[in-house]
């Protein structure tokens, strides 16, 4: 399981990387250099930067907010389907009880 980094570290690293990438003199290798300075894996920082760019609208893709909303809706659909299955089973049980001849 990956080690979660504190939010402050993530924000600082992303901010530094985005600023460094704007300057043409420091653009090449900026992510690798900053990751090394902050004792992060370069690929981790690269993913954070990509995600930040999508969230800011600088890059096409699904934003964090949209992803969270989709996950929430998928969870709700699963719960509703489970509830419907329970109701169908209960309905079938009680219908069978009503169809039985009484003694």
N, CA, C and O of each residue as an XYZ file, in Angstrom:
412
protein
N       0.843     -1.177      0.000
C       0.000      0.000      0.000
C       0.893      1.245      0.000
O       1.848      1.327      0.772
N       0.580      2.209     -0.864
C       1.423      3.405     -0.925
C       1.335      4.222      0.361
O       0.318      4.227      1.056
N       2.431      4.908      0.649
C       2.491      5.746      1.839
C       1.774      7.062      1.534
O       2.151      7.759      0.592
N       0.745      7.415      2.315
C       0.077      8.684      2.042
C       0.938      9.860      2.511
O       1.464      9.860      3.624
N       1.067     10.837      1.658
C       1.831     12.025      1.995
C       0.880     13.070      2.565
O      -0.281     13.126      2.162
N       1.344     13.885      3.482
C       0.494     14.948      4.011
C       0.071     15.908      2.886
O       0.802     16.114      1.918
N      -1.104     16.473      3.038
C      -1.647     17.375      2.013
C      -0.724     18.573      1.776
O      -0.613     19.055      0.649
N      -0.061     19.055      2.838
C       0.826     20.213      2.689
C       1.992     19.906      1.755
O       2.394     20.739      0.943
N       2.525     18.694      1.887
C       3.641     18.279      1.025
C       3.168     18.206     -0.422
O       3.847     18.684     -1.330
N       2.008     17.609     -0.629
C       1.466     17.486     -1.989
C       1.265     18.856     -2.617
O       1.689     19.099     -3.747
N       0.609     19.759     -1.873
C       0.328     21.091     -2.404
C       1.616     21.847     -2.722
O       1.735     22.482     -3.770
N       2.573     21.770     -1.808
C       3.836     22.477     -2.009
C       4.580     21.923     -3.226
O       5.072     22.682     -4.061
N       4.654     20.610     -3.317
C       5.370     19.975     -4.428
C       4.723     20.327     -5.762
O       5.418     20.642     -6.727
N       3.407     20.275     -5.818
C       2.702     20.588     -7.072
C       2.921     22.050     -7.434
O       3.194     22.370     -8.591
N       2.803     22.941     -6.449
C       2.999     24.371     -6.710
C       4.401     24.634     -7.257
O       4.569     25.357     -8.238
N       5.409     24.037     -6.609
C       6.791     24.218     -7.068
C       6.982     23.679     -8.484
O       7.639     24.309     -9.313
N       6.413     22.527     -8.751
C       6.569     21.916    -10.075
C       5.885     22.757    -11.150
O       6.444     22.960    -12.228
N       4.690     23.243    -10.865
C       3.984     24.062    -11.853
C       4.724     25.371    -12.117
O       4.810     25.817    -13.261
N       5.256     25.984    -11.063
C       6.030     27.216    -11.243
C       7.301     26.960    -12.043
O       7.662     27.755    -12.911
N       7.974     25.862    -11.756
C       9.219     25.539    -12.458
C       8.956     25.220    -13.922
O       9.786     25.526    -14.778
N       7.824     24.615    -14.218
C       7.520     24.261    -15.606
C       7.137     25.479    -16.436
O       7.238     25.441    -17.662
N       6.701     26.559    -15.793
C       6.360     27.784    -16.523
C       7.610     28.472    -17.044
O       7.594     29.064    -18.123
N       8.696     28.396    -16.276
C       9.952     29.037    -16.643
C      10.719     28.118    -17.595
O      11.069     26.994    -17.234
N      10.974     28.595    -18.797
C      11.659     27.768    -19.800
C      13.048     27.337    -19.353
O      13.509     26.263    -19.737
N      13.718     28.149    -18.556
C      15.072     27.821    -18.112
C      15.075     26.628    -17.156
O      16.053     25.882    -17.107
N      13.998     26.439    -16.399
C      13.971     25.351    -15.420
C      12.993     24.244    -15.804
O      12.771     23.316    -15.027
N      12.413     24.335    -16.989
C      11.359     23.395    -17.390
C      11.849     21.952    -17.502
O      11.210     21.039    -16.980
N      12.971     21.743    -18.176
C      13.471     20.381    -18.393
C      13.906     19.748    -17.068
O      14.759     20.279    -16.356
N      13.307     18.615    -16.762
C      13.667     17.877    -15.562
C      13.165     18.490    -14.265
O      13.630     18.126    -13.185
N      12.220     19.416    -14.362
C      11.742     20.113    -13.169
C      11.099     19.141    -12.186
O      11.368     19.202    -10.986
N      10.260     18.257    -12.681
C       9.561     17.331    -11.786
C      10.547     16.404    -11.093
O      10.456     16.188     -9.885
N      11.479     15.863    -11.842
C      12.472     14.959    -11.261
C      13.317     15.682    -10.218
O      13.592     15.144     -9.145
N      13.724     16.897    -10.541
C      14.576     17.679     -9.631
C      13.814     18.022     -8.342
O      14.350     17.872     -7.244
N      12.589     18.471     -8.478
C      11.802     18.845     -7.301
C      11.460     17.610     -6.470
O      11.483     17.660     -5.241
N      11.145     16.512     -7.134
C      10.839     15.268     -6.413
C      12.048     14.835     -5.589
O      11.908     14.413     -4.441
N      13.218     14.941     -6.174
C      14.428     14.549     -5.453
C      14.665     15.470     -4.259
O      15.046     15.004     -3.185
N      14.443     16.774     -4.436
C      14.633     17.733     -3.348
C      13.680     17.471     -2.178
O      14.051     17.634     -1.016
N      12.456     17.065     -2.498
C      11.444     16.837     -1.463
C      11.368     15.384     -1.018
O      10.492     15.013     -0.237
N      12.282     14.565     -1.515
C      12.337     13.141     -1.172
C      11.043     12.414     -1.561
O      10.465     11.669     -0.769
N      10.607     12.654     -2.806
C       9.427     12.002     -3.374
C       9.858     11.195     -4.590
O      10.932     11.412     -5.151
N       9.005     10.267     -4.982
C       9.251      9.564     -6.232
C       8.808     10.470     -7.380
O       7.739     11.077     -7.304
N       9.607     10.571     -8.439
C       9.244     11.455     -9.550
C       7.875     11.111    -10.162
O       7.116     12.013    -10.516
N       7.561      9.839    -10.285
C       6.285      9.457    -10.883
C       5.111      9.894    -10.008
O       4.054     10.261    -10.522
N       5.294      9.855     -8.693
C       4.251     10.316     -7.778
C       3.977     11.795     -8.002
O       2.823     12.206     -8.125
N       5.035     12.594     -8.056
C       4.877     14.026     -8.286
C       4.289     14.287     -9.663
O       3.458     15.181     -9.823
N       4.710     13.518    -10.654
C       4.181     13.677    -12.020
C       2.665     13.455    -12.036
O       1.936     14.200    -12.692
N       2.192     12.436    -11.319
C       0.750     12.159    -11.245
C       0.016     13.288    -10.543
O      -1.063     13.696    -10.972
N       0.605     13.795     -9.456
C      -0.022     14.903     -8.731
C      -0.144     16.130     -9.623
O      -1.167     16.816     -9.609
N       0.894     16.402    -10.393
C       0.889     17.570    -11.274
C      -0.164     17.397    -12.363
O      -0.914     18.328    -12.656
N      -0.221     16.209    -12.965
C      -1.250     15.950    -13.988
C      -2.647     16.170    -13.425
O      -3.496     16.801    -14.055
N      -2.869     15.644    -12.239
C      -4.177     15.772    -11.595
C      -4.502     17.240    -11.321
O      -5.634     17.672    -11.536
N      -3.529     18.002    -10.854
C      -3.724     19.428    -10.583
C      -4.029     20.179    -11.874
O      -4.876     21.072    -11.884
N      -3.353     19.829    -12.952
C      -3.608     20.480    -14.239
C      -5.020     20.179    -14.740
O      -5.677     21.058    -15.297
N      -5.485     18.962    -14.551
C      -6.855     18.604    -14.948
C      -7.848     19.374    -14.097
O      -8.825     19.915    -14.615
N      -7.606     19.427    -12.794
C      -8.513     20.135    -11.887
C      -8.589     21.629    -12.200
O      -9.637     22.249    -12.017
N      -7.484     22.208    -12.672
C      -7.442     23.629    -13.009
C      -7.917     23.901    -14.432
O      -8.027     25.059    -14.835
N      -8.199     22.850    -15.197
C      -8.674     23.029    -16.567
C      -7.565     23.247    -17.583
O      -7.840     23.623    -18.722
N      -6.327     23.019    -17.195
C      -5.199     23.191    -18.105
C      -4.983     21.972    -18.998
O      -4.277     22.044    -20.004
N      -5.591     20.864    -18.623
C      -5.425     19.604    -19.342
C      -6.787     18.918    -19.378
O      -7.528     18.969    -18.396
N      -7.128     18.274    -20.505
C      -8.428     17.588    -20.555
C      -8.438     16.355    -19.659
O      -7.414     15.701    -19.462
N      -9.606     16.053    -19.126
C      -9.738     14.878    -18.283
C     -10.833     15.067    -17.253
O     -11.481     16.112    -17.197
N     -11.030     14.048    -16.443
C     -12.048     14.065    -15.400
C     -11.467     14.676    -14.135
O     -10.449     14.210    -13.623
N     -12.111     15.713    -13.636
C     -11.613     16.388    -12.440
C     -11.847     15.518    -11.208
O     -12.618     14.559    -11.239
N     -11.176     15.872    -10.146
C     -11.314     15.150     -8.886
C     -12.754     15.226     -8.390
O     -13.306     14.236     -7.910
N     -13.349     16.394     -8.508
C     -14.734     16.580     -8.067
C     -15.688     15.680     -8.850
O     -16.582     15.059     -8.275
N     -15.489     15.616    -10.168
C     -16.335     14.753    -10.997
C     -16.140     13.281    -10.644
O     -17.108     12.521    -10.588
N     -14.909     12.882    -10.407
C     -14.620     11.490    -10.045
C     -15.292     11.116     -8.725
O     -15.870     10.036     -8.597
N     -15.212     12.011     -7.754
C     -15.847     11.745     -6.462
C     -17.356     11.637     -6.616
O     -17.983     10.780     -5.994
N     -17.943     12.494     -7.437
C     -19.394     12.463     -7.668
C     -19.800     11.148     -8.341
O     -20.808     10.549     -7.968
N     -19.028     10.702     -9.320
C     -19.321      9.434    -10.005
C     -19.242      8.274     -9.022
O     -20.107      7.398     -9.027
N     -18.209      8.259     -8.176
C     -18.080      7.198     -7.165
C     -19.274      7.199     -6.216
O     -19.799      6.143     -5.864
N     -19.697      8.393     -5.804
C     -20.843      8.510     -4.912
C     -22.113      7.967     -5.575
O     -22.890      7.250     -4.945
N     -22.315      8.308     -6.833
C     -23.489      7.829     -7.563
C     -23.442      6.320     -7.784
O     -24.470      5.650     -7.683
N     -22.270      5.782     -8.084
C     -22.135      4.339     -8.260
C     -22.439      3.601     -6.963
O     -23.081      2.551     -6.978
N     -21.978      4.149     -5.839
C     -22.262      3.554     -4.526
C     -23.766      3.574     -4.260
O     -24.329      2.594     -3.774
N     -24.408      4.687     -4.580
C     -25.851      4.809     -4.379
C     -26.612      3.816     -5.247
O     -27.584      3.215     -4.791
N     -26.181      3.636     -6.494
C     -26.828      2.673     -7.396
C     -26.701      1.264     -6.840
O     -27.670      0.505     -6.866
N     -25.511      0.894     -6.331
C     -25.327     -0.434     -5.742
C     -26.278     -0.650     -4.569
O     -26.891     -1.710     -4.445
N     -26.394      0.362     -3.711
C     -27.282      0.253     -2.551
C     -28.738      0.106     -2.987
O     -29.477     -0.704     -2.427
N     -29.149      0.880     -3.978
C     -30.526      0.810     -4.464
C     -30.820     -0.531     -5.125
O     -31.907     -1.084     -4.954
N     -29.860     -1.050     -5.876
C     -30.060     -2.363     -6.502
C     -30.185     -3.451     -5.441
O     -31.006     -4.359     -5.567
N     -29.364     -3.355     -4.393
C     -29.446     -4.324     -3.303
C     -30.794     -4.228     -2.596
O     -31.406     -5.248     -2.279
N     -31.252     -3.014     -2.350
C     -32.553     -2.811     -1.708
C     -33.677     -3.351     -2.587
O     -34.609     -3.978     -2.085
N     -33.595     -3.112     -3.895
C     -34.612     -3.642     -4.819
C     -34.631     -5.160     -4.801
O     -35.703     -5.763     -4.828
N     -33.467     -5.785     -4.756
C     -33.397     -7.244     -4.712
C     -34.044     -7.778     -3.439
O     -34.762     -8.777     -3.472
N     -33.786     -7.110     -2.323
C     -34.392     -7.519     -1.046
C     -35.906     -7.381     -1.130
O     -36.639     -8.266     -0.689
N     -36.375     -6.270     -1.695
C     -37.825     -6.047     -1.818
C     -38.474     -7.073     -2.750
O     -39.582     -7.540     -2.486
N     -37.788     -7.419     -3.836
C     -38.325     -8.441     -4.752
C     -38.435     -9.784     -4.053
O     -39.433    -10.490     -4.195
N     -37.404    -10.130     -3.299
C     -37.425    -11.399     -2.570
C     -38.547    -11.417     -1.534
O     -39.261    -12.411     -1.404
N     -38.698    -10.333     -0.810
C     -39.763    -10.249      0.195
C     -41.129    -10.306     -0.462
O     -42.040    -10.961      0.045
N     -41.273     -9.622     -1.590
C     -42.539     -9.619     -2.314
C     -42.892    -11.027     -2.782
O     -44.039    -11.456     -2.662
N     -41.906    -11.742     -3.313
C     -42.146    -13.112     -3.779
C     -42.512    -14.015     -2.606
O     -43.390    -14.867     -2.738
N     -41.860    -13.845     -1.477
C     -42.151    -14.649     -0.292
C     -43.592    -14.432      0.166
O     -44.331    -15.390      0.393
N     -43.982    -13.166      0.298
C     -45.332    -12.886      0.786
C     -46.401    -13.264     -0.241
O     -47.503    -13.658      0.141
N     -46.097    -13.150     -1.533
C     -47.045    -13.575     -2.563
C     -47.251    -15.085     -2.474
O     -48.371    -15.571     -2.628
N     -46.174    -15.824     -2.225
C     -46.286    -17.280     -2.100
C     -47.102    -17.626     -0.859
O     -47.865    -18.591     -0.887
N     -46.965    -16.875      0.220
C     -47.723    -17.121      1.434
C     -49.226    -16.880      1.192
O     -50.068    -17.596      1.733
N     -49.543    -15.889      0.395
C     -50.954    -15.585      0.120
C     -51.576    -16.631     -0.790
O     -52.779    -16.879     -0.706
N     -50.781    -17.251     -1.659
C     -51.293    -18.244     -2.591
C     -51.528    -19.603     -1.926
O     -52.262    -20.428     -2.469
N     -50.936    -19.845     -0.792
C     -51.110    -21.127     -0.116
C     -52.524    -21.222      0.460
O     -53.051    -20.249      0.999
N     -53.117    -22.383      0.342
C     -54.444    -22.545      0.961
C     -54.323    -22.507      2.479
O     -53.376    -23.057      3.041
N     -55.251    -21.879      3.125
C     -55.205    -21.803      4.583
C     -55.814    -23.049      5.182
O     -56.669    -23.676      4.556
N     -55.406    -23.420      6.358
C     -55.902    -24.643      6.990
C     -57.049    -24.386      7.863
O     -57.583    -25.314      8.470
